[in-house]
């Protein structure tokens, strides 16, 4: 296939090019290029964000870790700022895919794609992060809409994500061994505003496990999480695991996450 290719010099240039060409935005390319090779996507134009230095970098600002959308998973995993402020986030990034994926895939690309088994959405939702774009700021609770669906408008580009530093947090992932995507992944966070638990891989889209949140708000313990019963209704069922299997895994992984968080 053939397509037009534009490497943007600024975020504004990228937005203009995307609108003018009706183009797909490409960040690390780990999702889009794979889809193109499989014949699942056939964009007429691509706008490449890889040269935008303003979309890279990590800083701690007023109790929040701010990560540029074009920061790779490997960069997040190796960041001393992230390791110190939110070690669970660094741990999550360090176990995404394989080495190639971690060195090419980006935070913003993962969130914009919103794969139902991706890891980053669980951290973003559990930590109550804010997604910043070239147009606005979107709370995590409002960002993830459904299967590969987000609140992003056509041509809207993620510029950074700001994560509040939690009191405690941990990530547990039961992975599919070939792809390393989550069959079920659970991110648990104890924040100043309360307990938040996000689950990926189990449903069509990342979601909060409200029953586990309530149990942990009452008693922050591994046992409290594991005693919660999750209904399989609406959960994924495929060759890797049934809906009932995934439902059983969620409280187990939540309990392990609480134990890891301390």
C-alpha positions as CSV (number, residue, x, y, z in Angstrom):
1,X,0.0,0.0,0.0
2,X,1.0,3.6,-0.4
3,X,0.3,6.6,1.8
4,X,1.4,10.2,2.4
5,X,3.9,10.7,5.2
6,X,4.5,13.9,7.2
7,X,7.0,14.3,10.0
8,X,5.6,17.1,12.2
9,X,8.0,19.8,13.5
10,X,5.6,21.1,16.1
11,X,2.5,20.0,17.9
12,X,0.5,22.7,16.0
13,X,2.0,21.5,12.7
14,X,0.9,17.9,13.6
15,X,-2.7,19.0,14.4
16,X,-2.9,21.0,11.1
17,X,-1.5,18.2,9.0
18,X,-3.8,15.7,10.6
19,X,-6.9,17.8,9.9
20,X,-5.9,18.8,6.4
21,X,-4.9,15.2,5.3
22,X,-7.5,13.3,7.3
23,X,-4.5,11.4,8.6
24,X,-3.7,8.9,11.2
25,X,-1.3,10.0,14.0
26,X,1.7,7.7,14.5
27,X,3.7,7.7,17.7
28,X,5.9,4.6,18.3
29,X,4.0,2.6,15.7
30,X,3.7,-0.5,17.7
31,X,0.0,-0.8,17.2
32,X,-0.7,1.1,14.0
33,X,2.1,-0.5,11.9
34,X,1.1,-3.9,13.0
35,X,-2.5,-3.2,12.0
36,X,-1.4,-2.0,8.6
37,X,0.7,-5.1,8.0
38,X,-2.3,-7.3,8.9
39,X,-4.6,-5.3,6.6
40,X,-6.7,-4.1,9.5
41,X,-5.8,-0.4,8.7
42,X,-5.2,1.4,5.5
43,X,-4.6,5.1,6.2
44,X,-4.1,7.4,3.2
45,X,-1.8,9.7,5.3
46,X,0.4,9.4,8.4
47,X,1.6,12.2,10.6
48,X,4.7,11.2,12.6
49,X,5.2,12.7,16.1
50,X,8.6,11.2,16.7
51,X,10.5,14.5,16.2
52,X,8.5,16.5,18.7
53,X,10.8,17.0,21.6
54,X,8.1,18.9,23.5
55,X,6.1,15.7,23.8
56,X,9.0,13.9,25.6
57,X,10.4,14.2,29.1
58,X,9.4,13.5,32.6
59,X,9.2,15.8,35.6
60,X,7.7,16.0,39.1
61,X,5.6,19.1,39.6
62,X,3.5,19.9,42.8
63,X,2.9,16.3,43.8
64,X,2.3,15.0,40.3
65,X,4.5,13.1,37.9
66,X,4.1,14.6,34.4
67,X,5.1,12.4,31.5
68,X,5.3,13.5,27.9
69,X,3.1,11.5,25.5
70,X,6.1,10.5,23.3
71,X,8.0,9.1,26.3
72,X,8.7,5.4,25.6
73,X,7.9,2.6,28.0
74,X,11.6,2.0,28.5
75,X,12.1,5.7,29.4
76,X,9.3,5.6,32.0
77,X,10.7,2.4,33.5
78,X,14.2,3.8,33.8
79,X,13.2,7.2,35.1
80,X,14.5,7.9,38.6
81,X,11.7,10.4,39.1
82,X,9.0,7.8,38.4
83,X,10.9,5.1,40.3
84,X,11.0,7.4,43.4
85,X,7.5,8.9,43.2
86,X,5.4,6.1,41.7
87,X,7.5,2.9,41.6
88,X,4.4,0.8,40.6
89,X,4.2,2.9,37.4
90,X,7.8,2.2,36.6
91,X,7.3,-1.5,37.3
92,X,4.3,-1.6,34.9
93,X,6.2,0.1,32.1
94,X,9.1,-2.3,32.6
95,X,6.9,-5.3,31.9
96,X,5.1,-4.1,28.8
97,X,5.7,-6.3,25.7
98,X,9.3,-7.1,24.9
99,X,12.4,-5.0,24.7
100,X,11.6,-3.7,21.2
101,X,8.1,-2.7,22.1
102,X,9.4,-0.9,25.3
103,X,11.9,1.0,23.3
104,X,9.5,2.1,20.5
105,X,6.0,2.1,22.1
106,X,4.9,5.3,23.8
107,X,2.6,6.3,26.7
108,X,0.4,8.5,24.5
109,X,0.2,6.0,21.7
110,X,-0.9,3.3,24.1
111,X,-3.7,5.5,25.6
112,X,-4.9,6.8,22.3
113,X,-5.2,3.2,21.0
114,X,-6.9,1.9,24.2
115,X,-6.3,-1.8,23.5
116,X,-8.6,-3.7,26.0
117,X,-5.5,-5.6,27.3
118,X,-3.0,-2.8,27.4
119,X,-1.3,-2.1,30.7
120,X,-1.1,1.8,30.8
121,X,-4.8,2.4,30.9
122,X,-5.0,0.5,34.3
123,X,-2.4,2.8,35.8
124,X,-3.9,6.0,34.4
125,X,-7.4,5.0,35.7
126,X,-6.3,3.7,39.1
127,X,-4.1,6.7,39.8
128,X,-6.8,9.2,38.7
129,X,-4.4,10.7,36.1
130,X,-5.2,13.6,33.7
131,X,-4.7,13.3,30.0
132,X,-3.6,16.6,28.4
133,X,-4.1,17.2,24.7
134,X,-3.5,20.0,22.2
135,X,-7.0,21.2,23.0
136,X,-7.9,20.4,26.6
137,X,-7.4,18.2,29.8
138,X,-9.4,15.0,30.3
139,X,-9.8,13.2,33.6
140,X,-9.0,9.5,33.5
141,X,-12.6,8.6,34.5
142,X,-13.9,10.4,31.4
143,X,-11.2,9.2,28.9
144,X,-11.8,5.5,28.3
145,X,-15.1,4.9,26.6
146,X,-15.1,1.4,25.2
147,X,-13.4,-1.1,22.9
148,X,-10.6,0.9,21.3
149,X,-12.6,4.0,22.0
150,X,-11.6,7.1,24.0
151,X,-12.8,10.7,24.5
152,X,-10.3,12.0,21.9
153,X,-11.9,13.9,19.1
154,X,-10.8,13.4,15.5
155,X,-7.3,14.8,15.1
156,X,-6.9,15.5,18.8
157,X,-3.4,14.7,20.0
158,X,-2.2,13.7,23.5
159,X,0.6,15.9,24.7
160,X,1.3,14.6,28.3
161,X,-0.2,12.8,31.2
162,X,0.0,13.9,34.8
163,X,-0.2,11.3,37.6
164,X,-0.9,12.3,41.2
165,X,1.6,10.6,43.5
166,X,-0.4,8.0,45.6
167,X,0.2,7.0,49.2
168,X,0.6,3.4,48.1
169,X,0.2,1.6,44.7
170,X,1.1,-1.7,43.0
171,X,0.5,-3.5,39.8
172,X,-0.1,-7.2,39.1
173,X,-0.4,-8.7,35.7
174,X,-1.3,-12.2,34.6
175,X,0.1,-12.1,31.0
176,X,-0.5,-13.9,27.8
177,X,3.0,-15.4,27.4
178,X,3.3,-14.8,23.6
179,X,2.1,-11.2,23.3
180,X,2.7,-10.2,27.0
181,X,-0.6,-8.4,27.0
182,X,-2.7,-8.8,30.1
183,X,-5.1,-11.7,30.3
184,X,-6.0,-9.8,33.5
185,X,-4.0,-6.9,35.0
186,X,-4.9,-5.0,38.2
187,X,-3.5,-1.7,39.4
188,X,-4.3,-0.8,43.0
189,X,-3.8,2.7,44.4
190,X,-4.4,4.2,47.8
191,X,-4.7,7.9,47.3
192,X,-5.5,10.9,49.4
193,X,-9.0,10.8,47.8
194,X,-9.5,7.2,48.5
195,X,-8.9,3.7,47.1
196,X,-8.9,3.2,43.3
197,X,-8.7,-0.2,41.6
198,X,-8.5,-0.5,37.8
199,X,-8.7,-3.7,35.8
200,X,-7.4,-4.3,32.2
201,X,-7.6,-7.4,30.0
202,X,-10.8,-8.7,31.6
203,X,-13.4,-6.6,29.7
204,X,-13.8,-4.7,26.4
205,X,-12.2,-1.7,28.1
206,X,-10.3,-0.9,31.3
207,X,-12.7,-0.4,34.2
208,X,-12.7,0.3,37.9
209,X,-13.5,-2.6,40.3
210,X,-15.9,-0.7,42.7
211,X,-16.6,-3.7,44.9
212,X,-12.9,-4.2,45.6
213,X,-12.4,-0.5,46.1
214,X,-15.2,-0.5,48.8
215,X,-13.7,-3.6,50.5
216,X,-10.2,-2.0,50.6
217,X,-11.5,1.3,51.8
218,X,-13.0,-0.6,54.8
219,X,-9.9,-2.7,55.3
220,X,-6.7,-2.3,53.4
221,X,-5.6,-5.9,53.3
222,X,-4.8,-8.7,50.8
223,X,-7.6,-10.8,52.4
224,X,-10.2,-8.1,51.9
225,X,-9.5,-7.9,48.2
226,X,-9.4,-11.7,47.7
227,X,-12.8,-12.2,49.4
228,X,-14.6,-10.0,46.9
229,X,-16.6,-12.0,44.3
230,X,-16.6,-10.6,40.8
231,X,-19.4,-11.4,38.4
232,X,-18.3,-12.7,35.0
233,X,-21.2,-10.9,33.2
234,X,-19.8,-8.8,30.3
235,X,-16.2,-9.9,30.8
236,X,-14.1,-11.3,27.9
237,X,-14.1,-15.0,27.0
238,X,-11.6,-16.3,24.5
239,X,-9.0,-19.1,24.0
240,X,-6.8,-17.6,26.7
241,X,-9.5,-17.7,29.4
242,X,-13.2,-17.7,30.0
243,X,-15.2,-14.8,31.5
244,X,-15.5,-16.9,34.8
245,X,-11.7,-17.4,34.8
246,X,-11.0,-13.7,34.4
247,X,-13.6,-12.9,37.1
248,X,-11.8,-15.3,39.5
249,X,-8.4,-13.7,38.7
250,X,-9.4,-10.1,39.4
251,X,-9.6,-10.4,43.2
252,X,-6.6,-12.7,43.4
253,X,-4.4,-10.1,41.5
254,X,-5.9,-7.3,43.5
255,X,-4.9,-9.0,46.7
256,X,-1.4,-9.6,45.5
257,X,-1.2,-5.9,44.5
258,X,-2.3,-4.8,48.0
259,X,0.4,-7.1,49.5
260,X,3.0,-5.7,47.2
261,X,2.0,-2.1,48.0
262,X,2.3,-2.8,51.7
